[in-house]
Amino acid sequence: MIRRQLTTLLALSVILASLAAWQGDVLHAQRAPEVSSADYVIAKNVMVPMRDGVHLATDIYFPAKDGVRLEGKFPAILERTPYNKDFSRPWAEHFVSFGYVAIAQDTRGRYGSEG
């Protein structure tokens, strides 16, 4: 019985996450982006080494003002995804506008990352 409840809870979580992502894409497409490229700087395809020597492809979005990266310490949000880090741009732009460093990374063996 507990296993069935956990399975149901997991399924509902996946559905809610999918709906939230879908609504975010729809809202993003209907209105102009709130963050322009002058508000963040992207370090694309930074190859980050893991302990075993495998390098993971990583995009790092830094807060900026007038296209110049801001100096200092910022909180960071990391997403490691098997679904191509290039699709992380909308959420990364959102969090960078609130002063976070957003990091999107391909998992091992996917897209730009080594296997």
RAJO-V353564 format. One record per backbone hydrogen bond with DSSP energy under -0.5 kcal/mol. CO is the residue of the C=O (numbers start at 1). NH is the residue of the N-H. E is the energy in kcal/mol with one decimal. If there is no record, write none. Layout:
# RAJO-V353564
co & nh & e
CO & NH & E
CO & NH & E
This chain:
# RAJO-V353564
co & nh & e
1 & 5 & -2.1
2 & 6 & -2.5
3 & 7 & -2.3
4 & 8 & -2.4
5 & 9 & -2.6
6 & 10 & -2.5
7 & 11 & -2.4
8 & 12 & -2.4
9 & 13 & -2.2
10 & 14 & -2.2
11 & 15 & -2.2
12 & 16 & -2.7
13 & 17 & -2.4
14 & 18 & -2.3
15 & 19 & -2.5
16 & 20 & -2.4
17 & 21 & -2.2
18 & 22 & -2.5
19 & 23 & -2.9
20 & 24 & -2.2
21 & 25 & -2.0
22 & 26 & -2.2
23 & 27 & -2.9
24 & 28 & -2.4
25 & 29 & -2.0
26 & 30 & -1.5
27 & 31 & -1.3
34 & 36 & -0.5
36 & 39 & -2.1
37 & 40 & -0.7
38 & 67 & -2.8
39 & 64 & -2.0
41 & 62 & -3.3
42 & 44 & -0.8
43 & 46 & -0.5
43 & 60 & -2.2
46 & 48 & -0.9
46 & 58 & -1.6
47 & 49 & -0.5
48 & 56 & -2.6
50 & 53 & -1.9
54 & 50 & -2.6
55 & 114 & -2.8
56 & 48 & -2.5
57 & 106 & -2.2
58 & 46 & -3.2
59 & 61 & -0.5
59 & 104 & -2.6
60 & 43 & -2.9
60 & 62 & -0.6
61 & 102 & -1.7
62 & 41 & -2.3
63 & 70 & -2.4
65 & 68 & -1.6
67 & 69 & -0.5
68 & 65 & -2.4
75 & 101 & -2.8
77 & 103 & -3.0
79 & 81 & -0.6
79 & 105 & -2.9
81 & 107 & -2.0
84 & 87 & -1.8
85 & 88 & -1.9
86 & 89 & -0.8
88 & 92 & -2.2
89 & 93 & -2.8
90 & 94 & -1.7
91 & 95 & -2.2
92 & 96 & -2.4
93 & 97 & -1.6
95 & 98 & -1.0
95 & 100 & -1.9
96 & 99 & -1.9
100 & 102 & -0.6
101 & 77 & -2.3
102 & 61 & -3.3
103 & 79 & -2.9
104 & 59 & -3.0
105 & 81 & -3.2
107 & 110 & -1.8
110 & 113 & -2.2
114 & 109 & -2.6
